[in-house]
């Protein structure tokens, strides 16, 4: 899993957790230790406007 310097809003604990839990047999994280440490500390959850709820309700009305 490559970890590179990018916008801080993308360097979240959730993203790191998702990458780790999707690994099937082996996970190798490649990147700067400071950035990985930042991701571990960054538990900032933003509200995601995906429209998923609306799409699911729309599918039920078909």
HTML snippet that shows the backbone in 3Dmol.js (N, CA, C, O; Angstrom):
<script src="https://3Dmol.org/build/3Dmol-min.js"></script>
<div id="view" style="width:600px;height:400px;position:relative"></div>
<script>
const pdb = `
ATOM      1  N   UNK A   1       0.856  -1.175   0.000  1.00  0.00           N
ATOM      2  CA  UNK A   1       0.000   0.000   0.000  1.00  0.00           C
ATOM      3  C   UNK A   1       0.898   1.233   0.000  1.00  0.00           C
ATOM      4  O   UNK A   1       1.574   1.505   0.992  1.00  0.00           O
ATOM      5  N   UNK A   2       0.912   1.977  -1.099  1.00  0.00           N
ATOM      6  CA  UNK A   2       1.738   3.183  -1.136  1.00  0.00           C
ATOM      7  C   UNK A   2       1.070   4.331  -0.394  1.00  0.00           C
ATOM      8  O   UNK A   2      -0.118   4.595  -0.584  1.00  0.00           O
ATOM      9  N   UNK A   3       1.823   4.999   0.435  1.00  0.00           N
ATOM     10  CA  UNK A   3       1.355   6.176   1.170  1.00  0.00           C
ATOM     11  C   UNK A   3       2.242   7.337   0.741  1.00  0.00           C
ATOM     12  O   UNK A   3       3.457   7.309   0.937  1.00  0.00           O
ATOM     13  N   UNK A   4       1.629   8.352   0.157  1.00  0.00           N
ATOM     14  CA  UNK A   4       2.431   9.493  -0.293  1.00  0.00           C
ATOM     15  C   UNK A   4       1.839  10.792   0.231  1.00  0.00           C
ATOM     16  O   UNK A   4       0.695  10.832   0.685  1.00  0.00           O
ATOM     17  N   UNK A   5       2.625  11.839   0.161  1.00  0.00           N
ATOM     18  CA  UNK A   5       2.179  13.157   0.601  1.00  0.00           C
ATOM     19  C   UNK A   5       1.092  13.644  -0.332  1.00  0.00           C
ATOM     20  O   UNK A   5       1.276  13.692  -1.548  1.00  0.00           O
ATOM     21  N   UNK A   6      -0.033  14.000   0.242  1.00  0.00           N
ATOM     22  CA  UNK A   6      -1.163  14.517  -0.525  1.00  0.00           C
ATOM     23  C   UNK A   6      -1.951  15.454   0.381  1.00  0.00           C
ATOM     24  O   UNK A   6      -1.486  15.802   1.466  1.00  0.00           O
ATOM     25  N   UNK A   7      -3.114  15.855  -0.043  1.00  0.00           N
ATOM     26  CA  UNK A   7      -3.935  16.754   0.760  1.00  0.00           C
ATOM     27  C   UNK A   7      -4.258  16.105   2.108  1.00  0.00           C
ATOM     28  O   UNK A   7      -4.663  14.943   2.146  1.00  0.00           O
ATOM     29  N   UNK A   8      -4.086  16.834   3.212  1.00  0.00           N
ATOM     30  CA  UNK A   8      -4.334  16.265   4.541  1.00  0.00           C
ATOM     31  C   UNK A   8      -5.729  15.677   4.715  1.00  0.00           C
ATOM     32  O   UNK A   8      -5.911  14.759   5.514  1.00  0.00           O
ATOM     33  N   UNK A   9      -6.714  16.184   3.985  1.00  0.00           N
ATOM     34  CA  UNK A   9      -8.063  15.645   4.121  1.00  0.00           C
ATOM     35  C   UNK A   9      -8.161  14.205   3.608  1.00  0.00           C
ATOM     36  O   UNK A   9      -9.108  13.491   3.939  1.00  0.00           O
ATOM     37  N   UNK A  10      -7.189  13.782   2.806  1.00  0.00           N
ATOM     38  CA  UNK A  10      -7.172  12.406   2.303  1.00  0.00           C
ATOM     39  C   UNK A  10      -6.350  11.475   3.184  1.00  0.00           C
ATOM     40  O   UNK A  10      -6.455  10.254   3.072  1.00  0.00           O
ATOM     41  N   UNK A  11      -5.543  12.047   4.049  1.00  0.00           N
ATOM     42  CA  UNK A  11      -4.663  11.247   4.911  1.00  0.00           C
ATOM     43  C   UNK A  11      -5.365  10.955   6.231  1.00  0.00           C
ATOM     44  O   UNK A  11      -5.030  11.535   7.264  1.00  0.00           O
ATOM     45  N   UNK A  12      -6.336  10.057   6.190  1.00  0.00           N
ATOM     46  CA  UNK A  12      -7.126   9.783   7.383  1.00  0.00           C
ATOM     47  C   UNK A  12      -6.885   8.371   7.895  1.00  0.00           C
ATOM     48  O   UNK A  12      -6.426   7.491   7.167  1.00  0.00           O
ATOM     49  N   UNK A  13      -7.205   8.183   9.153  1.00  0.00           N
ATOM     50  CA  UNK A  13      -7.106   6.874   9.778  1.00  0.00           C
ATOM     51  C   UNK A  13      -8.042   5.881   9.071  1.00  0.00           C
ATOM     52  O   UNK A  13      -7.705   4.708   8.907  1.00  0.00           O
ATOM     53  N   UNK A  14      -9.220   6.368   8.656  1.00  0.00           N
ATOM     54  CA  UNK A  14     -10.175   5.492   7.981  1.00  0.00           C
ATOM     55  C   UNK A  14      -9.609   4.913   6.693  1.00  0.00           C
ATOM     56  O   UNK A  14      -9.808   3.733   6.405  1.00  0.00           O
ATOM     57  N   UNK A  15      -8.910   5.728   5.920  1.00  0.00           N
ATOM     58  CA  UNK A  15      -8.318   5.250   4.670  1.00  0.00           C
ATOM     59  C   UNK A  15      -7.246   4.197   4.944  1.00  0.00           C
ATOM     60  O   UNK A  15      -7.177   3.181   4.252  1.00  0.00           O
ATOM     61  N   UNK A  16      -6.425   4.438   5.939  1.00  0.00           N
ATOM     62  CA  UNK A  16      -5.386   3.487   6.313  1.00  0.00           C
ATOM     63  C   UNK A  16      -6.019   2.176   6.789  1.00  0.00           C
ATOM     64  O   UNK A  16      -5.570   1.095   6.409  1.00  0.00           O
ATOM     65  N   UNK A  17      -7.044   2.270   7.607  1.00  0.00           N
ATOM     66  CA  UNK A  17      -7.743   1.101   8.127  1.00  0.00           C
ATOM     67  C   UNK A  17      -8.367   0.290   6.987  1.00  0.00           C
ATOM     68  O   UNK A  17      -8.290  -0.939   6.981  1.00  0.00           O
ATOM     69  N   UNK A  18      -8.979   0.973   6.034  1.00  0.00           N
ATOM     70  CA  UNK A  18      -9.591   0.279   4.901  1.00  0.00           C
ATOM     71  C   UNK A  18      -8.555  -0.489   4.108  1.00  0.00           C
ATOM     72  O   UNK A  18      -8.781  -1.643   3.743  1.00  0.00           O
ATOM     73  N   UNK A  19      -7.431   0.133   3.839  1.00  0.00           N
ATOM     74  CA  UNK A  19      -6.365  -0.554   3.112  1.00  0.00           C
ATOM     75  C   UNK A  19      -5.853  -1.768   3.862  1.00  0.00           C
ATOM     76  O   UNK A  19      -5.575  -2.805   3.259  1.00  0.00           O
ATOM     77  N   UNK A  20      -5.728  -1.643   5.164  1.00  0.00           N
ATOM     78  CA  UNK A  20      -5.216  -2.752   5.972  1.00  0.00           C
ATOM     79  C   UNK A  20      -6.206  -3.904   6.039  1.00  0.00           C
ATOM     80  O   UNK A  20      -5.808  -5.067   5.976  1.00  0.00           O
ATOM     81  N   UNK A  21      -7.473  -3.599   6.164  1.00  0.00           N
ATOM     82  CA  UNK A  21      -8.461  -4.670   6.323  1.00  0.00           C
ATOM     83  C   UNK A  21      -8.806  -5.346   5.002  1.00  0.00           C
ATOM     84  O   UNK A  21      -9.371  -6.440   5.011  1.00  0.00           O
ATOM     85  N   UNK A  22      -8.485  -4.736   3.875  1.00  0.00           N
ATOM     86  CA  UNK A  22      -8.769  -5.357   2.580  1.00  0.00           C
ATOM     87  C   UNK A  22      -7.638  -6.233   2.084  1.00  0.00           C
ATOM     88  O   UNK A  22      -7.794  -6.954   1.099  1.00  0.00           O
ATOM     89  N   UNK A  23      -6.500  -6.175   2.757  1.00  0.00           N
ATOM     90  CA  UNK A  23      -5.381  -7.051   2.371  1.00  0.00           C
ATOM     91  C   UNK A  23      -5.777  -8.494   2.652  1.00  0.00           C
ATOM     92  O   UNK A  23      -6.295  -8.801   3.725  1.00  0.00           O
ATOM     93  N   UNK A  24      -5.537  -9.371   1.696  1.00  0.00           N
ATOM     94  CA  UNK A  24      -5.946 -10.773   1.841  1.00  0.00           C
ATOM     95  C   UNK A  24      -4.918 -11.606   2.614  1.00  0.00           C
ATOM     96  O   UNK A  24      -5.269 -12.296   3.571  1.00  0.00           O
ATOM     97  N   UNK A  25      -3.656 -11.542   2.199  1.00  0.00           N
ATOM     98  CA  UNK A  25      -2.635 -12.369   2.839  1.00  0.00           C
ATOM     99  C   UNK A  25      -1.478 -11.567   3.416  1.00  0.00           C
ATOM    100  O   UNK A  25      -0.910 -11.940   4.442  1.00  0.00           O
ATOM    101  N   UNK A  26      -1.133 -10.483   2.769  1.00  0.00           N
ATOM    102  CA  UNK A  26       0.053  -9.725   3.154  1.00  0.00           C
ATOM    103  C   UNK A  26      -0.173  -8.252   2.844  1.00  0.00           C
ATOM    104  O   UNK A  26      -0.763  -7.901   1.823  1.00  0.00           O
ATOM    105  N   UNK A  27       0.299  -7.411   3.729  1.00  0.00           N
ATOM    106  CA  UNK A  27       0.228  -5.968   3.488  1.00  0.00           C
ATOM    107  C   UNK A  27       1.615  -5.380   3.712  1.00  0.00           C
ATOM    108  O   UNK A  27       2.229  -5.573   4.761  1.00  0.00           O
ATOM    109  N   UNK A  28       2.086  -4.670   2.719  1.00  0.00           N
ATOM    110  CA  UNK A  28       3.348  -3.934   2.837  1.00  0.00           C
ATOM    111  C   UNK A  28       3.004  -2.466   2.624  1.00  0.00           C
ATOM    112  O   UNK A  28       2.506  -2.076   1.568  1.00  0.00           O
ATOM    113  N   UNK A  29       3.276  -1.665   3.638  1.00  0.00           N
ATOM    114  CA  UNK A  29       3.018  -0.227   3.547  1.00  0.00           C
ATOM    115  C   UNK A  29       4.326   0.453   3.189  1.00  0.00           C
ATOM    116  O   UNK A  29       5.333   0.294   3.879  1.00  0.00           O
ATOM    117  N   UNK A  30       4.300   1.213   2.106  1.00  0.00           N
ATOM    118  CA  UNK A  30       5.486   1.924   1.636  1.00  0.00           C
ATOM    119  C   UNK A  30       5.194   3.414   1.714  1.00  0.00           C
ATOM    120  O   UNK A  30       4.243   3.898   1.101  1.00  0.00           O
ATOM    121  N   UNK A  31       6.002   4.132   2.459  1.00  0.00           N
ATOM    122  CA  UNK A  31       5.803   5.569   2.561  1.00  0.00           C
ATOM    123  C   UNK A  31       6.591   6.162   3.705  1.00  0.00           C
ATOM    124  O   UNK A  31       7.303   5.460   4.423  1.00  0.00           O
ATOM    125  N   UNK A  32       6.456   7.438   3.861  1.00  0.00           N
ATOM    126  CA  UNK A  32       7.140   8.196   4.890  1.00  0.00           C
ATOM    127  C   UNK A  32       6.506   7.906   6.253  1.00  0.00           C
ATOM    128  O   UNK A  32       5.287   7.994   6.399  1.00  0.00           O
ATOM    129  N   UNK A  33       7.320   7.564   7.241  1.00  0.00           N
ATOM    130  CA  UNK A  33       6.821   7.243   8.574  1.00  0.00           C
ATOM    131  C   UNK A  33       6.032   8.402   9.177  1.00  0.00           C
ATOM    132  O   UNK A  33       5.040   8.177   9.870  1.00  0.00           O
ATOM    133  N   UNK A  34       6.456   9.624   8.926  1.00  0.00           N
ATOM    134  CA  UNK A  34       5.749  10.786   9.473  1.00  0.00           C
ATOM    135  C   UNK A  34       4.334  10.903   8.912  1.00  0.00           C
ATOM    136  O   UNK A  34       3.406  11.276   9.629  1.00  0.00           O
ATOM    137  N   UNK A  35       4.173  10.583   7.632  1.00  0.00           N
ATOM    138  CA  UNK A  35       2.850  10.648   7.011  1.00  0.00           C
ATOM    139  C   UNK A  35       1.953   9.545   7.576  1.00  0.00           C
ATOM    140  O   UNK A  35       0.776   9.778   7.851  1.00  0.00           O
ATOM    141  N   UNK A  36       2.508   8.350   7.747  1.00  0.00           N
ATOM    142  CA  UNK A  36       1.743   7.238   8.316  1.00  0.00           C
ATOM    143  C   UNK A  36       1.339   7.570   9.755  1.00  0.00           C
ATOM    144  O   UNK A  36       0.205   7.306  10.155  1.00  0.00           O
ATOM    145  N   UNK A  37       2.249   8.140  10.526  1.00  0.00           N
ATOM    146  CA  UNK A  37       1.924   8.565  11.895  1.00  0.00           C
ATOM    147  C   UNK A  37       0.811   9.616  11.897  1.00  0.00           C
ATOM    148  O   UNK A  37      -0.081   9.589  12.744  1.00  0.00           O
ATOM    149  N   UNK A  38       0.877  10.542  10.935  1.00  0.00           N
ATOM    150  CA  UNK A  38      -0.167  11.560  10.815  1.00  0.00           C
ATOM    151  C   UNK A  38      -1.518  10.906  10.548  1.00  0.00           C
ATOM    152  O   UNK A  38      -2.526  11.293  11.139  1.00  0.00           O
ATOM    153  N   UNK A  39      -1.538   9.912   9.654  1.00  0.00           N
ATOM    154  CA  UNK A  39      -2.787   9.220   9.333  1.00  0.00           C
ATOM    155  C   UNK A  39      -3.364   8.511  10.558  1.00  0.00           C
ATOM    156  O   UNK A  39      -4.576   8.523  10.773  1.00  0.00           O
ATOM    157  N   UNK A  40      -2.510   7.907  11.346  1.00  0.00           N
ATOM    158  CA  UNK A  40      -2.961   7.206  12.550  1.00  0.00           C
ATOM    159  C   UNK A  40      -3.606   8.190  13.523  1.00  0.00           C
ATOM    160  O   UNK A  40      -4.621   7.875  14.144  1.00  0.00           O
ATOM    161  N   UNK A  41      -3.026   9.367  13.657  1.00  0.00           N
ATOM    162  CA  UNK A  41      -3.553  10.376  14.575  1.00  0.00           C
ATOM    163  C   UNK A  41      -4.761  11.116  14.013  1.00  0.00           C
ATOM    164  O   UNK A  41      -5.553  11.672  14.774  1.00  0.00           O
ATOM    165  N   UNK A  42      -4.911  11.128  12.688  1.00  0.00           N
ATOM    166  CA  UNK A  42      -5.961  11.908  12.038  1.00  0.00           C
ATOM    167  C   UNK A  42      -7.269  11.115  11.986  1.00  0.00           C
ATOM    168  O   UNK A  42      -7.539  10.407  11.016  1.00  0.00           O
ATOM    169  N   UNK A  43      -8.063  11.242  13.029  1.00  0.00           N
ATOM    170  CA  UNK A  43      -9.351  10.549  13.114  1.00  0.00           C
ATOM    171  C   UNK A  43     -10.486  11.474  12.672  1.00  0.00           C
ATOM    172  O   UNK A  43     -11.643  11.252  13.029  1.00  0.00           O
ATOM    173  N   UNK A  44     -10.160  12.502  11.903  1.00  0.00           N
ATOM    174  CA  UNK A  44     -11.146  13.489  11.458  1.00  0.00           C
ATOM    175  C   UNK A  44     -12.092  12.858  10.437  1.00  0.00           C
ATOM    176  O   UNK A  44     -11.677  12.503   9.334  1.00  0.00           O
ATOM    177  N   UNK A  45     -13.347  12.722  10.807  1.00  0.00           N
ATOM    178  CA  UNK A  45     -14.352  12.157   9.912  1.00  0.00           C
ATOM    179  C   UNK A  45     -15.182  13.273   9.314  1.00  0.00           C
ATOM    180  O   UNK A  45     -15.810  14.048  10.036  1.00  0.00           O
ATOM    181  N   UNK A  46     -15.183  13.351   8.022  1.00  0.00           N
ATOM    182  CA  UNK A  46     -15.994  14.336   7.314  1.00  0.00           C
ATOM    183  C   UNK A  46     -17.314  13.696   6.913  1.00  0.00           C
ATOM    184  O   UNK A  46     -17.375  12.499   6.632  1.00  0.00           O
ATOM    185  N   UNK A  47     -18.360  14.495   6.890  1.00  0.00           N
ATOM    186  CA  UNK A  47     -19.642  14.005   6.399  1.00  0.00           C
ATOM    187  C   UNK A  47     -19.505  13.796   4.896  1.00  0.00           C
ATOM    188  O   UNK A  47     -19.094  14.699   4.168  1.00  0.00           O
ATOM    189  N   UNK A  48     -19.848  12.613   4.446  1.00  0.00           N
ATOM    190  CA  UNK A  48     -19.737  12.290   3.028  1.00  0.00           C
ATOM    191  C   UNK A  48     -21.100  12.409   2.372  1.00  0.00           C
ATOM    192  O   UNK A  48     -22.064  11.781   2.810  1.00  0.00           O
ATOM    193  N   UNK A  49     -21.180  13.206   1.334  1.00  0.00           N
ATOM    194  CA  UNK A  49     -22.416  13.397   0.590  1.00  0.00           C
ATOM    195  C   UNK A  49     -22.413  12.489  -0.631  1.00  0.00           C
ATOM    196  O   UNK A  49     -22.128  12.924  -1.747  1.00  0.00           O
ATOM    197  N   UNK A  50     -22.735  11.222  -0.399  1.00  0.00           N
ATOM    198  CA  UNK A  50     -22.675  10.251  -1.484  1.00  0.00           C
ATOM    199  C   UNK A  50     -24.006  10.108  -2.202  1.00  0.00           C
ATOM    200  O   UNK A  50     -24.039   9.672  -3.353  1.00  0.00           O
ATOM    201  N   UNK A  51     -25.092  10.461  -1.556  1.00  0.00           N
ATOM    202  CA  UNK A  51     -26.402  10.263  -2.146  1.00  0.00           C
ATOM    203  C   UNK A  51     -26.857   8.819  -2.083  1.00  0.00           C
ATOM    204  O   UNK A  51     -27.843   8.447  -2.719  1.00  0.00           O
ATOM    205  N   UNK A  52     -26.130   7.989  -1.305  1.00  0.00           N
ATOM    206  CA  UNK A  52     -26.446   6.572  -1.236  1.00  0.00           C
ATOM    207  C   UNK A  52     -27.859   6.327  -0.710  1.00  0.00           C
ATOM    208  O   UNK A  52     -28.586   5.503  -1.265  1.00  0.00           O
ATOM    209  N   UNK A  53     -28.253   7.017   0.335  1.00  0.00           N
ATOM    210  CA  UNK A  53     -29.586   6.833   0.915  1.00  0.00           C
ATOM    211  C   UNK A  53     -30.654   7.131  -0.130  1.00  0.00           C
ATOM    212  O   UNK A  53     -31.607   6.365  -0.279  1.00  0.00           O
ATOM    213  N   UNK A  54     -30.504   8.224  -0.845  1.00  0.00           N
ATOM    214  CA  UNK A  54     -31.461   8.598  -1.885  1.00  0.00           C
ATOM    215  C   UNK A  54     -31.526   7.534  -2.970  1.00  0.00           C
ATOM    216  O   UNK A  54     -32.615   7.170  -3.414  1.00  0.00           O
ATOM    217  N   UNK A  55     -30.375   7.031  -3.403  1.00  0.00           N
ATOM    218  CA  UNK A  55     -30.337   6.023  -4.460  1.00  0.00           C
ATOM    219  C   UNK A  55     -30.999   4.724  -4.016  1.00  0.00           C
ATOM    220  O   UNK A  55     -31.682   4.073  -4.807  1.00  0.00           O
ATOM    221  N   UNK A  56     -30.799   4.343  -2.753  1.00  0.00           N
ATOM    222  CA  UNK A  56     -31.421   3.119  -2.248  1.00  0.00           C
ATOM    223  C   UNK A  56     -32.930   3.266  -2.170  1.00  0.00           C
ATOM    224  O   UNK A  56     -33.666   2.341  -2.516  1.00  0.00           O
ATOM    225  N   UNK A  57     -33.394   4.421  -1.719  1.00  0.00           N
ATOM    226  CA  UNK A  57     -34.829   4.657  -1.656  1.00  0.00           C
ATOM    227  C   UNK A  57     -35.429   4.671  -3.058  1.00  0.00           C
ATOM    228  O   UNK A  57     -36.528   4.158  -3.269  1.00  0.00           O
ATOM    229  N   UNK A  58     -34.725   5.248  -4.002  1.00  0.00           N
ATOM    230  CA  UNK A  58     -35.185   5.306  -5.389  1.00  0.00           C
ATOM    231  C   UNK A  58     -35.304   3.898  -5.990  1.00  0.00           C
ATOM    232  O   UNK A  58     -36.246   3.619  -6.732  1.00  0.00           O
ATOM    233  N   UNK A  59     -34.366   3.028  -5.677  1.00  0.00           N
ATOM    234  CA  UNK A  59     -34.386   1.662  -6.196  1.00  0.00           C
ATOM    235  C   UNK A  59     -35.572   0.882  -5.619  1.00  0.00           C
ATOM    236  O   UNK A  59     -36.117   0.015  -6.303  1.00  0.00           O
ATOM    237  N   UNK A  60     -35.977   1.163  -4.398  1.00  0.00           N
ATOM    238  CA  UNK A  60     -37.098   0.472  -3.785  1.00  0.00           C
ATOM    239  C   UNK A  60     -38.437   0.874  -4.399  1.00  0.00           C
ATOM    240  O   UNK A  60     -39.417   0.142  -4.267  1.00  0.00           O
ATOM    241  N   UNK A  61     -38.492   2.014  -5.061  1.00  0.00           N
ATOM    242  CA  UNK A  61     -39.729   2.499  -5.640  1.00  0.00           C
ATOM    243  C   UNK A  61     -39.937   2.023  -7.077  1.00  0.00           C
ATOM    244  O   UNK A  61     -40.946   2.356  -7.699  1.00  0.00           O
ATOM    245  N   UNK A  62     -39.016   1.269  -7.593  1.00  0.00           N
ATOM    246  CA  UNK A  62     -39.117   0.803  -8.995  1.00  0.00           C
ATOM    247  C   UNK A  62     -40.171  -0.281  -9.105  1.00  0.00           C
ATOM    248  O   UNK A  62     -40.408  -0.802 -10.195  1.00  0.00           O
TER     249      UNK A  62
END
`;
const viewer = $3Dmol.createViewer("view");
viewer.addModel(pdb, "pdb");
viewer.setStyle({}, {cartoon: {color: "spectrum"}});
viewer.zoomTo();
viewer.render();
</script>
